[in-house]
Amino acid sequence: MKRLQTLIVLLVNVVMLAVAWAAPPAPMLPQIDNGQITISGWLMSEKLDGVRGYWDGQQLWSKNGTLFQPPSAFVADLPPFALEGELWGGRGSFETTAAVVKRLDDPAGWLRLRFAIFDVPLAPGSFSRRVEKASAWFAAHPSPYAFVIAQQPVQDRAELQRELARIERLGGEGLIVRDPEALYLAGRRPEILKVKSFQDDEAVVIKHLSGQGKNAKLLGALLVELPDGTRFKIGAGFSDEQRRSPPPLGTTITFKHNGRYRSGLPKFPVFLRIRRDLGL
């Protein structure tokens, strides 16, 4: 019996080490654009509001090392080298996408998604060369469930703002702008910029505050807390159904705002959604 228990412990340790070894490396992440960096000659693309995915050449992982369970058809045409991208179901579909990828057995849901690829993290050279490698693969091995996100050269900030306005009219979230010569380096990097007409952030729901007038007996606002302990109210952005059944206490939510006051409070915060992909 002791030998069997020892063998089981050893097997568990081997599996855990294998998972730790295969899990994705630390990703390269965008900084928020502050308007100070010269972006002429950079590449811009739509920022797709999906769940980040990492293909290691054999398996598909979340950014936090959770092993996804897509059906074989979804990954059949992916290459034997690493890819990074967004698991995406279309504009405005983030919550549906997050729910699909968290379920262990939803092949039909997966086949309504696509893997939108934006980098080849282990390939050498510049961003442009890395993306060319992915494009060449899918030109030879087209997949109905994967595509390389199109990159468009940007001349100046006026053109950037025109494209941002166009994407937002279509219901998109914003843009990503990249230095085409940038190497792949982990962490938040100035070579990748996130461009939006608003900022977004996350907070934890502390209390439900009752409404008045038409919202009497319904949610009027959420009292929420930022990671630094700052507390404030969010009273806008809720549907009638969300006011009847608000996000539970302790839930992490995403909200948008127009920057911060000197006090640290967000300006004009508006509820966007419950953040359902934490832990992925």
C-alpha positions as CSV (number, residue, x, y, z in Angstrom):
1,M,0.0,0.0,0.0
2,K,2.8,2.4,0.9
3,R,4.5,1.7,-2.5
4,L,1.2,2.4,-4.3
5,Q,0.8,5.7,-2.4
6,T,4.4,6.7,-3.1
7,L,3.9,5.9,-6.8
8,I,0.7,8.0,-6.9
9,V,2.5,10.9,-5.3
10,L,5.3,10.6,-7.8
11,L,2.9,10.5,-10.7
12,V,1.1,13.6,-9.4
13,N,4.3,15.5,-9.1
14,V,5.4,14.5,-12.6
15,V,2.1,15.7,-14.0
16,M,2.3,19.0,-12.1
17,L,5.9,19.6,-13.3
18,A,4.8,18.8,-16.9
19,V,2.0,21.3,-16.7
20,A,4.2,24.0,-15.1
21,W,6.8,23.4,-17.9
22,A,4.3,23.6,-20.7
23,A,2.3,26.6,-19.4
24,P,2.7,29.8,-21.3
25,P,5.6,32.2,-20.5
26,A,5.1,35.7,-19.2
27,P,3.4,37.7,-22.0
28,M,4.2,40.9,-23.7
29,L,1.5,43.4,-22.7
30,P,0.5,46.9,-24.0
31,Q,0.7,50.2,-22.1
32,I,-2.0,52.7,-22.2
33,D,-1.3,55.4,-24.9
34,N,-0.5,58.7,-23.3
35,G,-0.2,60.6,-26.6
36,Q,3.5,61.2,-26.1
37,I,5.1,58.4,-28.2
38,T,5.7,59.0,-31.9
39,I,3.8,56.3,-33.7
40,S,4.4,57.3,-37.3
41,G,5.3,54.2,-39.3
42,W,3.9,51.8,-36.6
43,L,1.2,49.2,-37.2
44,M,-2.4,49.5,-35.9
45,S,-5.1,46.9,-35.6
46,E,-8.5,46.6,-33.8
47,K,-8.3,45.6,-30.2
48,L,-10.4,42.5,-30.0
49,D,-12.3,42.1,-26.8
50,G,-11.8,38.4,-26.2
51,V,-10.0,35.9,-24.0
52,R,-6.3,35.8,-24.4
53,G,-5.0,32.4,-25.6
54,Y,-1.5,30.8,-26.0
55,W,-1.0,27.9,-28.4
56,D,2.2,26.1,-27.5
57,G,2.3,24.1,-30.7
58,Q,0.3,21.3,-29.2
59,Q,-2.2,22.7,-26.6
60,L,-4.1,25.8,-26.0
61,W,-3.7,27.7,-22.7
62,S,-5.0,30.8,-21.0
63,K,-2.7,33.6,-20.1
64,N,-2.7,32.4,-16.5
65,G,-1.8,28.8,-17.4
66,T,-5.2,27.2,-17.5
67,L,-5.3,24.4,-20.1
68,F,-8.3,25.0,-22.4
69,Q,-10.3,22.1,-23.8
70,P,-11.2,23.0,-27.4
71,P,-12.5,20.3,-29.8
72,S,-9.9,18.8,-32.1
73,A,-11.5,20.6,-35.1
74,F,-10.8,24.0,-33.6
75,V,-7.0,23.4,-33.4
76,A,-6.6,21.0,-36.3
77,D,-4.9,23.5,-38.6
78,L,-2.8,25.3,-36.0
79,P,1.0,25.2,-36.5
80,P,3.6,23.2,-34.5
81,F,5.0,26.5,-33.1
82,A,3.7,29.0,-30.5
83,L,1.0,31.6,-31.2
84,E,-0.6,34.3,-29.2
85,G,-4.0,35.7,-29.8
86,E,-7.6,36.3,-28.7
87,L,-10.3,33.7,-28.5
88,W,-13.0,35.9,-30.0
89,G,-16.7,35.5,-30.8
90,G,-17.2,38.9,-32.4
91,R,-17.7,42.4,-31.1
92,G,-19.7,42.7,-27.9
93,S,-19.4,38.9,-27.2
94,F,-16.9,38.9,-24.4
95,E,-19.1,37.4,-21.7
96,T,-20.3,34.6,-24.0
97,T,-16.7,33.8,-25.1
98,A,-15.5,33.7,-21.5
99,A,-18.3,31.3,-20.6
100,V,-17.6,29.0,-23.5
101,V,-13.8,28.6,-22.8
102,K,-14.4,28.0,-19.1
103,R,-16.7,25.1,-19.8
104,L,-15.0,21.6,-20.0
105,D,-17.4,20.3,-22.7
106,D,-18.9,22.7,-25.1
107,P,-17.6,21.9,-28.6
108,A,-20.5,23.7,-30.3
109,G,-19.7,26.8,-28.4
110,W,-16.0,26.6,-29.3
111,L,-16.8,26.3,-33.0
112,R,-18.6,29.6,-32.9
113,L,-15.3,31.2,-31.8
114,R,-12.1,32.1,-33.7
115,F,-8.5,32.3,-32.6
116,A,-7.4,35.8,-33.7
117,I,-3.6,35.7,-33.8
118,F,-1.5,38.8,-33.0
119,D,2.0,37.4,-32.3
120,V,4.4,34.5,-32.6
121,P,6.2,34.9,-29.2
122,L,9.1,32.4,-29.6
123,A,10.0,33.4,-33.1
124,P,13.2,35.6,-33.4
125,G,13.3,39.1,-34.9
126,S,10.9,42.0,-35.2
127,F,7.2,42.0,-34.7
128,S,6.7,42.3,-38.5
129,R,8.9,39.2,-39.1
130,R,7.1,37.2,-36.4
131,V,3.6,38.0,-37.8
132,E,4.8,37.1,-41.3
133,K,5.6,33.6,-40.0
134,A,2.0,33.2,-38.8
135,S,0.6,34.6,-42.1
136,A,2.7,32.3,-44.2
137,W,1.5,29.3,-42.2
138,F,-2.2,30.1,-42.6
139,A,-1.7,30.9,-46.3
140,A,-0.6,27.3,-46.7
141,H,-2.9,25.8,-44.0
142,P,-6.1,27.9,-43.9
143,S,-8.3,27.4,-40.9
144,P,-12.0,28.3,-40.4
145,Y,-11.3,28.8,-36.8
146,A,-8.1,31.0,-36.9
147,F,-6.8,34.1,-38.6
148,V,-4.0,36.5,-38.3
149,I,-5.2,40.0,-37.3
150,A,-4.6,42.5,-40.1
151,Q,-2.0,45.2,-39.3
152,Q,-2.3,48.6,-41.0
153,P,0.5,51.2,-41.2
154,V,-0.4,54.5,-39.4
155,Q,1.0,57.8,-40.7
156,D,0.2,60.0,-37.7
157,R,-2.1,60.6,-34.8
158,A,-4.8,62.2,-36.9
159,E,-5.1,59.0,-38.9
160,L,-5.0,57.0,-35.6
161,Q,-8.0,59.0,-34.2
162,R,-10.0,58.6,-37.5
163,E,-9.5,54.8,-37.3
164,L,-10.4,54.7,-33.6
165,A,-13.6,56.6,-34.3
166,R,-14.5,54.2,-37.1
167,I,-13.9,51.1,-35.0
168,E,-15.9,52.5,-32.1
169,R,-18.8,53.3,-34.4
170,L,-18.8,49.6,-35.4
171,G,-19.0,48.6,-31.7
172,G,-15.3,47.8,-31.3
173,E,-13.3,48.5,-28.1
174,G,-10.3,50.4,-29.5
175,L,-7.0,49.9,-31.2
176,I,-3.6,48.4,-30.6
177,V,-0.5,50.1,-32.0
178,R,2.8,48.3,-32.3
179,D,6.4,49.2,-33.2
180,P,7.0,46.9,-36.2
181,E,10.7,46.6,-35.2
182,A,10.0,45.5,-31.6
183,L,11.4,42.3,-30.2
184,Y,9.2,40.1,-28.0
185,L,9.9,41.1,-24.4
186,A,7.8,40.2,-21.4
187,G,5.9,42.7,-19.3
188,R,4.1,46.0,-20.2
189,R,6.1,47.5,-23.0
190,P,6.1,51.0,-24.6
191,E,6.4,49.2,-28.0
192,I,2.7,48.2,-27.7
193,L,0.1,50.8,-27.0
194,K,-3.6,50.4,-26.2
195,V,-5.7,53.2,-27.7
196,K,-9.2,54.0,-26.5
197,S,-11.4,57.0,-26.2
198,F,-11.9,56.0,-22.6
199,Q,-10.0,54.0,-20.0
200,D,-11.2,50.9,-18.3
201,D,-10.3,49.3,-15.0
202,E,-11.5,46.7,-12.5
203,A,-13.0,46.9,-9.0
204,V,-14.6,44.6,-6.4
205,V,-18.3,45.1,-5.5
206,I,-18.5,46.0,-1.8
207,K,-22.2,47.0,-1.4
208,H,-25.5,47.4,-3.3
209,L,-27.0,50.9,-2.9
210,S,-30.7,51.3,-3.3
211,G,-32.1,53.4,-6.1
212,Q,-34.6,56.3,-6.0
213,G,-37.4,57.4,-8.3
214,K,-37.8,55.0,-11.2
215,N,-35.1,52.8,-9.6
216,A,-36.8,52.6,-6.3
217,K,-36.5,49.0,-4.9
218,L,-33.8,48.4,-7.5
219,L,-30.1,48.9,-7.7
220,G,-29.2,52.5,-7.7
221,A,-25.4,52.2,-7.6
222,L,-22.6,49.8,-6.7
223,L,-20.1,50.8,-4.0
224,V,-16.8,49.3,-5.3
225,E,-13.2,49.2,-4.3
226,L,-10.0,49.4,-6.3
227,P,-6.9,47.3,-5.6
228,D,-5.4,50.3,-3.8
229,G,-8.4,50.5,-1.4
230,T,-10.0,53.5,-3.1
231,R,-13.8,53.2,-2.8
232,F,-16.4,55.0,-5.0
233,K,-19.9,54.5,-6.5
234,I,-20.9,53.4,-10.0
235,G,-24.5,54.3,-10.8
236,A,-24.5,54.3,-14.7
237,G,-24.3,51.6,-17.3
238,F,-26.7,49.1,-15.9
239,S,-29.6,47.5,-17.8
240,D,-33.0,47.1,-16.1
241,E,-32.2,43.4,-15.6
242,Q,-28.9,44.2,-14.0
243,R,-30.6,46.6,-11.6
244,R,-33.0,43.9,-10.7
245,S,-30.2,41.3,-10.2
246,P,-27.0,43.2,-9.6
247,P,-23.5,41.7,-9.5
248,P,-23.0,39.8,-6.3
249,L,-20.9,41.2,-3.4
250,G,-17.3,40.2,-3.9
251,T,-17.6,40.1,-7.7
252,T,-14.9,41.8,-9.8
253,I,-16.4,44.1,-12.4
254,T,-15.0,46.1,-15.3
255,F,-15.9,49.7,-15.6
256,K,-14.9,52.6,-17.9
257,H,-14.0,56.1,-17.0
258,N,-12.5,59.3,-18.3
259,G,-9.3,59.4,-16.3
260,R,-8.7,60.2,-12.6
261,Y,-9.2,63.2,-10.3
262,R,-6.2,64.2,-8.2
263,S,-7.9,62.3,-5.3
264,G,-7.5,59.1,-7.3
265,L,-11.3,58.8,-7.9
266,P,-12.2,57.8,-11.5
267,K,-14.0,60.4,-13.5
268,F,-17.5,59.5,-14.7
269,P,-17.3,55.7,-14.0
270,V,-19.7,53.6,-16.0
271,F,-20.4,49.8,-15.5
272,L,-19.4,47.6,-18.4
273,R,-19.6,44.0,-17.2
274,I,-18.8,41.3,-14.7
275,R,-15.2,40.2,-15.2
276,R,-15.8,36.4,-15.8
277,D,-12.4,35.4,-17.1
278,L,-10.4,35.9,-13.9
279,G,-8.5,32.7,-13.2
280,L,-8.3,31.8,-16.9
